[in-house]
Amino acid sequence: MLLVEDDEKVGEFIRSSLEEAGFSVDLVGDGLVGLQRALTSEYDAAVVDIMLPGLDGLSLIEEARKNHVHTPMLILSAKRTVDERVRGLQAGGDDYLVKPFAFSELVARIQALLRRAQGQGEQTVFCLAGLTMDLVSRKVSRNGHDIELQTREFALLEYLMRNAGRVVSRTMIMKDVWGYSYFPETNVIEVAMCRLRDKVDKGYDETLIHTIRGVGYVMEERD
């Protein structure tokens, strides 16, 4: 993957996080260098910031498209207006993510780009033991009963559902759901997890969210 980001700290954080998620990443901090890499190397995907030295991100993407580079490209920007997002997509970007962002969303969007490039559809519905989560309608239910979730609770449940059967640590959750590159002295994860469990598991014979003491959490069916 190609990552073009001129903020050294942000770039290093994104690169190291993507590498931990299993991606191989080339990081460059200049738009002209990024364009040269895009033209001369084959990448599965590219993440491009808009504000870059040498050549801005939109111009980079436009030039790459003119030269028949079909690499899926996700734009990063601090600009939030609809017009800015439209400009980015019209320039040839495949997706647009506004800073600051949750790392889990960045990974999910990259994976969606890769699936689309491979002709696969993006998974938008997750099901586990009667628990259903629809990312498009943002509806969650269990055994037909609707579950109302706050924004952070929804993001946390989505993360657990995407990683069903896999143990996720508190550090992973803090980074991927809350977007922190450090671990603050807080029990925010425990509080959020407790509230989520009350909504997802309370009143049901089968518990789906489990604590792995000293390690983290896992969402799975158990006999």
Protein Blocks (a to p, Z undefined) as FASTA:
>chain_A
ZZddfblklmmmmmmmmmmnopacdddfbfklmmmmmmmpccfbdcddfbdghiafklmm
mmmmmnopabdcddddfbfbfklmmmmmmnopabdcdddddfklmmmmmmmmmmmmnopa
cdfbdceehiacdfklopaceehiacdddfklmmmmmmmmmmgoiacdfklmmmmmnopa
bdcddfklmmmmmmmmmmmmgopabdfbdcdehilccddddZZ
